[in-house]
Amino acid sequence: HQITVPANRTGYHIILAVWDVADTTNAFYNVIDVNVTSGTGVSAPATPTGLSQVGVTSSSAKISWNPQSDAVSYNVFRNGQNI
């Protein structure tokens, strides 16, 4: 799920997510603590370089890249979905 936090919200917040289970009265709940910053001085990390395929089969693909010094972690997407 993706949410948009309003631009005028900064500091500590608790976000509650609730979603219904099909056509029942049951629901799932999830709560997360977030610390929202203004984004001042924050920029996107550099794009990794040296992207290459290490191994490809009919059911999997292994990829490799040179890590960037400013990146803490990477998210890999396939067809717009985070995998």
C-alpha positions as CSV (number, residue, x, y, z in Angstrom):
1,H,0.0,0.0,0.0
2,Q,1.1,3.5,-0.6
3,I,0.0,6.6,1.3
4,T,0.6,10.3,0.9
5,V,1.4,12.2,4.1
6,P,0.2,15.8,3.8
7,A,3.0,18.3,3.3
8,N,2.2,20.2,6.4
9,R,2.8,17.1,8.7
10,T,6.2,16.9,10.3
11,G,7.5,15.2,13.5
12,Y,6.3,12.1,15.2
13,H,3.1,10.4,14.1
14,I,1.3,7.1,14.3
15,I,-0.3,5.8,11.2
16,L,-3.1,3.3,11.5
17,A,-4.0,1.1,8.4
18,V,-7.3,-0.8,8.3
19,W,-8.4,-3.0,5.5
20,D,-11.5,-5.2,5.2
21,V,-11.4,-8.9,4.5
22,A,-13.5,-9.5,1.4
23,D,-17.2,-9.2,2.1
24,T,-17.0,-10.0,5.8
25,T,-17.1,-8.0,9.0
26,N,-13.4,-8.9,9.7
27,A,-10.5,-6.5,9.2
28,F,-6.8,-6.4,9.5
29,Y,-5.1,-3.6,11.4
30,N,-1.5,-2.4,11.3
31,V,0.1,0.5,13.2
32,I,3.4,2.1,12.4
33,D,5.4,4.9,14.1
34,V,6.9,7.5,11.7
35,N,9.1,10.5,12.1
36,V,8.3,12.8,9.2
37,T,11.0,15.4,8.3
38,S,10.6,18.4,6.0
39,G,12.8,17.0,3.4
40,T,15.1,20.0,3.4
41,G,18.5,19.1,2.1
42,V,17.5,15.6,1.3
43,S,18.1,14.4,-2.3
44,A,17.7,11.1,-4.1
45,P,20.6,8.7,-3.9
46,A,22.8,8.4,-7.0
47,T,21.8,5.8,-9.6
48,P,23.8,2.6,-9.2
49,T,26.3,2.0,-12.0
50,G,27.6,-1.2,-13.5
51,L,24.2,-3.0,-13.7
52,S,24.7,-6.4,-15.2
53,Q,23.0,-9.8,-15.3
54,V,24.8,-12.5,-13.3
55,G,22.5,-15.4,-14.1
56,V,19.2,-15.8,-15.9
57,T,17.1,-18.9,-16.0
58,S,13.5,-19.5,-17.1
59,S,12.3,-18.8,-13.5
60,S,14.9,-16.4,-12.0
61,A,17.3,-13.6,-12.7
62,K,20.3,-12.5,-10.7
63,I,21.6,-9.0,-11.1
64,S,24.6,-7.1,-9.8
65,W,25.6,-3.5,-9.6
66,N,28.3,-1.2,-8.0
67,P,26.9,0.2,-4.8
68,Q,26.9,3.9,-4.4
69,S,28.4,5.5,-1.3
70,D,25.3,7.6,-0.5
71,A,22.8,4.7,-0.7
72,V,21.8,2.9,2.5
73,S,19.7,0.3,0.8
74,Y,18.1,-0.5,-2.6
75,N,14.6,-1.4,-3.6
76,V,14.3,-3.5,-6.8
77,F,11.1,-3.2,-8.9
78,R,9.7,-5.4,-11.6
79,N,6.8,-4.2,-13.6
80,G,6.3,-1.4,-11.1
81,Q,6.1,-3.8,-8.1
82,N,8.7,-3.8,-5.4
83,I,10.2,-7.3,-5.3
